[in-house]
């Protein structure tokens, strides 16, 4: 295996990790927004 292939594999893995981390942030944010919307539609605190 040449050095170039190893470097490309590392860069690809890093970009995949960044993409997955970004997707997780969007999923968490979406879950919070949905939870707040359901909470408010059910009458909030009262």
Secondary structure, 3 states (H helix, E strand, C coil): CCHHHHHHHHHHHHHHHHHHHHHHHHHHHHHHHHHHHHHHHCCCCC
